[in-house]
Amino acid sequence: MLDDGEKLQPAGDSQKIFRARYAFPVAAPPIADAALTIDGSRIVAVGQWSASAAAKGGNVVDLGNAAILPGFVNAHTHLEFSDLPAPLGHAGIAFPDWIRAVVAYRRSRSDTDRREAVRRGLEESVRAGTAMLGEIATAGWPVDLLLGGASNPNHPATVVFLELLGLLPERTVANIAAAAEHVERQGTVGFSPHSPYTVNRTVIRYAAEVSRMAQIPLAMHIAESPEEMRLLATGDGPLRDLLQEFAAWDPAAIPPGARPIDYLRLLADADRALVIHGTYLDGEEIAYLAARSDRMAVVYCPRTHAYFPHAPYPLAKLLAAGVTVGLGTDSRASNPDLNLFEEIRFAAAHHSLPPEKILAAATLGGAKALGHDHQVGTLTPGKSADLAIVGLPNIEAEPHELLLDPRSAVTATIRAGQQIARDAKNTGG
């Protein structure tokens, strides 16, 4: 594996060639005895070692019993909760009760607390092989830490979605003002109208219009829980009780008989839209997203989904229909950590799908969802040299089985050709 004396050279230095037991290009089958060549911040070649000029000598780093993967793309996070030692509540908690716990915890935090949590979350994400994040940021978010990822090679590149909250009409002006300020920031930004039950349609329409004009993405939690589906259909239930408890319920904001597709149609006016969770999308809604897979995507957060008493996640249906699917960790409020490699492993264990499809969701799918698949998500010449290095166990197995073995672990993260993290504890077995 990379050691402290083999850190990568900055852009402009000579080419560097990595040799490893396997490379997983994602856009092509795994390559045994692989050689991946970078020049500065870009990938210039990937293939077998025997076919590489590196076989004749050169500036080589031999990673040994390891796999080279595209850097992971965590398409949905809330880093402000990254200082939590364990998820809020308990496994199987009712969704509205969990929201109460989230709101209480958020209200107890200072801006300094949130900043420290975000810093921890960025560091944890990097150690886990993540090269790009889709982050939902609330009021008081640390501008320099999050948007600094675009120029700071020690952080993942980050798309910062400003969370817009407020179902009541009087919140509309404040949300629009915050959105207008956010879009003027230097960095990669987007908007997140939170959900159908926490932001009114006027704000969603405005966000979609600005998204289209400024060519920035939107992210919205839709079809996440049975309580949400009941509120949309009937206007009552535990979520309405919760909103009334917070003095945040507007009975005119959600028309009777509303469905997730009503909100998908609003998001379809955006330049690009991420549907977060999407657990309860029906066949018509899945087909709607599949027909717009170039601009609309669903983000699945496997271990967060399993934390709640939800219906089984329709991952196979989404992929079979042609929907673009990315993976996310969500936050430590519902997940034990921010390790997207563990999300891949969990999803592979709980869905009867080829593991390469799940790996693609955690790399190319997330990159496409965020609108950066031209830069990251596969080991392709011309793309950014964003890599996750995974130490493998000393066994013989099919490549994906080897990769997902419990003993495999991320050992280094490379972003734009620079080694930005190394975990000496994770060395395979």
Disulfide bonds with the S-S distance in Angstrom:
none
